[in-house]
Amino acid sequence: MKILILCTGNSCRSQMAQGWLQSFDKNLIVCSAGTEPEKEVNPLAIKTMSNSGIDISHHIPKSINEYLNEPWDYVITVCGEANDNCPIFKGKVRHRVHIGFYDPSKAQGTPEFIESEFRRICNQIKTKMYDFYTDEIQNGDGGPTCTCGANRFCRCN
């Protein structure tokens, strides 16, 4: 099972989502990339994940261009901009899913508040990635759960 997580900067949300998904199942191939990758992973994302017991300090932001020709079981966008600007993949993509999160690197305020935003988003990512993992990976295409016919990640309701 190959999963690509896509964000704009590939420095925060996508890196955390990659870390969480990989922690649920070491047999998954989980990569992350950005449409406009930053130079490094956000230090607060690394710290927050480390506090959760997951080491992403070795991760580096990568460009989506590195992955466009590969086949993917899932391409998951975790930010609206990446969802809106998701490029065309030349490789086969079985499922494209959007599970969006607020960007904690945009938080302003005291250092304590900013760290609390990273923790909050990290916990949201953990929960949603676990839901995705159990619904889509473990139970395999369990069928739609939204009245519109989409899976539980649909935001139409």
C-alpha positions in Angstrom: 0.0 0.0 0.0 1.5 3.3 -1.1 0.2 6.6 0.3 1.3 10.1 -0.6 0.4 13.0 1.7 0.4 16.4 0.0 0.6 19.9 1.4 1.9 23.2 0.2 5.1 23.5 2.1 5.6 19.9 3.2 7.0 21.2 6.5 4.3 20.7 9.0 0.9 19.0 8.5 1.9 16.5 5.8 5.0 15.6 7.8 3.0 15.0 10.9 0.4 13.0 8.9 3.2 10.9 7.4 4.6 10.2 10.8 1.3 9.2 12.3 0.2 6.9 9.4 3.6 5.2 9.4 3.4 4.6 13.1 0.0 2.8 12.7 1.5 0.3 10.2 5.2 -0.2 9.4 4.2 -2.1 6.2 2.7 1.0 4.6 4.8 3.0 2.3 4.0 6.6 3.3 5.6 9.6 1.6 4.9 13.3 1.8 5.5 16.2 -0.5 4.7 19.8 -1.2 3.5 21.9 -4.1 6.0 24.6 -2.9 8.3 22.8 -0.4 10.0 24.7 2.3 13.7 24.3 3.1 13.2 22.4 6.4 10.6 20.7 8.5 9.1 23.1 11.0 11.0 22.7 14.3 7.7 22.8 16.3 6.3 20.0 14.2 9.3 17.9 15.0 9.1 18.8 18.7 5.3 18.1 18.9 5.7 14.7 17.2 8.7 13.9 19.4 6.5 14.6 22.5 4.0 12.1 21.0 6.8 9.5 20.7 7.3 9.8 16.9 10.6 10.9 15.4 10.3 13.0 12.2 13.6 14.8 12.7 15.1 13.0 9.7 12.3 14.1 7.4 13.0 16.7 4.7 10.5 18.6 2.6 10.2 17.2 -0.9 8.6 18.4 -4.2 5.5 16.8 -5.6 7.5 16.6 -8.8 9.5 13.7 -7.4 6.3 11.6 -7.2 4.2 12.5 -10.2 5.2 9.4 -12.3 4.6 6.8 -9.5 1.5 4.8 -8.9 -0.3 5.5 -5.6 -3.1 3.8 -3.8 -4.0 7.1 -2.1 -3.0 10.7 -2.5 -4.2 12.6 0.5 -4.2 16.4 0.5 -4.1 18.0 4.0 -4.4 21.6 3.1 -6.9 23.5 0.9 -4.3 25.1 -1.3 -2.7 21.7 -2.1 -6.1 20.3 -2.8 -6.9 23.1 -5.2 -3.5 23.0 -6.9 -3.0 19.2 -6.9 -1.2 18.4 -10.1 -2.0 15.7 -12.6 -0.3 12.5 -11.8 1.2 10.5 -14.7 1.2 7.4 -12.5 -2.0 5.6 -11.5 -3.8 7.1 -8.4 -6.5 4.7 -7.1 -8.0 7.2 -4.6 -7.7 10.9 -4.0 -8.8 12.1 -0.6 -8.9 15.5 1.0 -8.6 15.7 4.8 -7.8 19.3 5.6 -6.3 20.9 8.7 -5.6 24.4 9.9 -1.9 25.3 9.5 -0.4 25.7 13.0 2.6 27.5 11.6 0.2 30.4 10.9 -0.6 30.7 14.6 0.2 34.0 16.2 0.6 34.8 19.9 2.7 33.8 22.8 5.1 30.8 22.4 2.8 28.8 24.7 -0.2 29.5 22.5 1.6 28.6 19.4 2.9 25.3 20.9 -0.7 24.6 22.0 -1.9 25.1 18.4 0.7 22.6 17.2 -0.5 20.1 19.8 -4.1 20.7 18.9 -3.5 20.2 15.2 -1.2 17.2 15.8 -4.0 15.5 17.8 -6.5 16.3 15.1 -4.1 14.8 12.5 -3.6 11.7 14.6 -7.3 11.2 15.0 -8.2 11.7 11.3 -5.3 9.6 10.1 -6.3 6.8 12.4 -9.9 7.0 11.2 -8.5 6.9 7.6 -6.3 4.0 8.4 -9.0 1.9 10.1 -11.7 2.8 7.5 -9.8 2.7 4.3 -6.7 0.5 4.9 -7.7 -2.0 7.5 -11.3 -2.4 6.4 -10.6 -1.8 2.7 -13.0 0.3 0.7 -15.8 -0.2 3.2 -18.1 1.9 1.0 -19.6 5.3 1.4 -20.6 6.6 4.8 -21.9 10.1 3.8 -25.3 10.7 2.3 -23.6 12.2 -0.8 -21.9 8.8 -1.5 -18.4 9.8 -0.3 -16.5 8.4 2.6 -16.5 9.7 6.2 -14.0 12.4 5.3 -16.6 14.3 3.2 -17.3 17.8 4.4 -20.6 18.3 2.6 -22.8 18.0 5.7 
